[in-house]
Amino acid sequence: MHSAYAPFEHLRQGGRDPLALLAATRAEWRRRAGEAPHHLGDLWVFGYASLIWRPDFNFAERHATRVAGWHRALAMWSRINRGTPESPGLVFALLPGGSCRGVVYRIPRRDADAVLDQLWAREMPTSVYDARWLRCATPHGPVAALAFTLSRRSPSFTGQLTPDHYSRIFREARGRYGSTLDYARETHASLRAHGVDDRRLAALLAHAPTPHGA
């Protein structure tokens, strides 16, 4: 497990046990893997933000891809990693509607259990996301890839924020892994490196403070 991520703290959101969700996801992957041939039965993971530029797990291959029915949005509160309780920051979430271009990773079956543990320690210690299997195109054919989505009913969903609110968060919010602004810029740069033009993110960053705070 990557040293930057703490072990499970057995925190829960809405009464959901992260370890029970991990067990259910692991069981579902094994069921799917047992029905699929060759590489299609490996563990596939869809990255749409920091998993693109810092996956923190070993993978056999990765490909640019798109999922339908979900879109990337800088719309989830972060009160530890990219902000504080007093000055919350933001991280990306996958919300219903539209489509999203990102990267899909293939993890061989022999490594799947270890990578699922890593992903849960990183993404799901408080069960904030809903883990879903989303259809992605790959050179091997379509696969069902694990993705971390967010419900609009979640208390971590920001709702609609104004441009001024985003600007203030970009100026002020900083957590244990750095600022919201650095996180957003890193994601934008990584998306562009993979040929993805996220116009919504580019528009937000156009009004962000300059590196010198001007």
N, C-alpha and C positions, 0 to 999 in steps of 0.2 A: 504494500500500500504506500502511496506517495506520502512523504512525511509532512506535507503541507496540510493534510486533512486529518482531523482528529477522529478517534474511534467513535462508534455510535454512542450517542448520549441518551438513547431511549426516550428522546423527546417525541411528542405526538402533536399532530395538528388535527383538530376535529375528531379526536379519539382514535386516530389511525396509528397502528403500530408499524414503524418502518421495517422491522425485521419480519413481520408477518407479510407485508407487501413484497419484500425481497423474496421470501419463500414462494409466494404465489407467482411472481414473475419468473423465478427460476424454474418452477414446475411447468409453466406455460411454454418457456423456451424449450425445455426438454421434450415436451409433447410435440412442438413444431419441428424440432430437430429430428425426432424419430420418424417423421413423415416425409422429410425432404432429402433429396439425394445430394451427395458430394458437397460443394461449397455452399449450396443453398441451405444446408442444415447447420452451418456455422452460426455463431452469434453475430448479428449485424446491428450496428449502433448508428443512429443518425445524430450528427452534430450540427448545430445551427448558430452557435456563438462561441464561447470559450473552448468547447470541445473541438473546435476547428483549429485553434492556435495553441491549445495546450491540452491534448487528449490525456496525457498521463497514464496511458496504458499501451502495451504492445499490441500491434495489429499486423495482419498479413498483407492487407491492401486497403486502399481507400479510393473513393471516386466521388467526383462532383455529381450531385443528384438533386431531385426535387420531390417534395411531398405535396400532395393535394389536400385541400380542406383545412390547412393550418398555415398561420403566418407568424413570422418573427416580430416581436414587439418589445421595446424597452419599457416594460410595464409591470415589473415585479419589484416590490420593496426589498431592499437589502439593508438590514440593520446591524450586520456584523462584518461581512466580507467586503462590501463596498460602501458602507456607511455606518452610522451608529444609531442607537435608539433616539438620541436627541437630534440627529441630522441624518435621516435615512437616505441611503443611496438607491440605485437601481441596478437591476440585472435583466437580461433578456429572458423572455418566456415564449413558448409556442402556444398561440391562442387560436381558437376556432375561426375558420373562414379564410378564403384566399388560397395561396400556395406559398411555399418556402423553398428556396434553393439553399443547399448546404452540402455537407460531406457525409458519406456513409462509409463506415469502417467494417472490415471483416475480421473477426476474432476467431481463430480456430477453436473447434469444440474442446480440445484439451485445455485451453486457457479460459474458457467461458466462465466457469465458476469464480475464478480469481478476479476476473475483470468485473463481473457483476458485483462482487464485494467492494471493489474499488469505486465503482460508479455510485453505489449506495452510500458509501461513506462520504463521498464528495457532494452528491446531488440530493440525497434523500434522508439525511439524519433527522429532519423534522417532518418528513412526509409531505412537504409542501407541493410537490409535483404529482401529477397523475402519469404513471408509466403506461405507454401505449405502444402497440405494434403498428407501425405505419408503412404503407407500401412504397418502396423505392425502386427505381430502375438501376440495374447494374449490368456490367458486361456479361454476367452469367445468367441474366434474366431478372425478373422482378423478385424482390425479397421483402420480407416483413422485418423492419428494423425497429429496435427499441428506441423510443424517443420520450423525452420528459416534457410533458405539456402542463398547462396551467388552466384551472377553471376560473371563469370570471366571478364565481361565487367565493373564491378563496380570499381570506383577509389579506393575503400578500399581493393581490391584484390591485394596481394603482387606480384603475378607472382612467378616464380621460384627463390628461394633464395639459396645462397651457404651455406655450413656448417659454413664457417667463419662468414657470415652475421648473421646466427642464434646465433652463439657463442657471437658475439658482442652485439646483442640485449639482450641475457640472462644476460650478464654482466652489461649492462647499463640502460635498459629500466625499468622505474618505473612510475606509475601513481597514481591517487587518491585512487585506491583500492589495490595498491601493485605492485609488479614487475611481468613482464612477466614470469620470471623463476618460481616464486612461483605459479603462475596460472597454468603453464604447469605441474609442479610437483604435484599439488593438483588434477588436472584432471587425470594424470597418476595413482596416488594412488587410486582414486575413481574408475577408470575403472578396475583396478586389483581387488579391493574389490568386484566388480560385476562379476568377472570372465572373463573380457575382456583383451586380450593381444594385445595392439596397438603397433606393432613392429616399425612402422615409428616414433611414438612419443618416444619410448624407445631409438631408435638410436639417435635421436636429443638430448635427455637428457644425453646420455652417454658422450657427448662432452661438457656438460654444466659445468660452474664453480662449485666447491664444495661449501658447505654451508659457508665455511670460506674464500671463494674467492681465494683459491689456484689454 
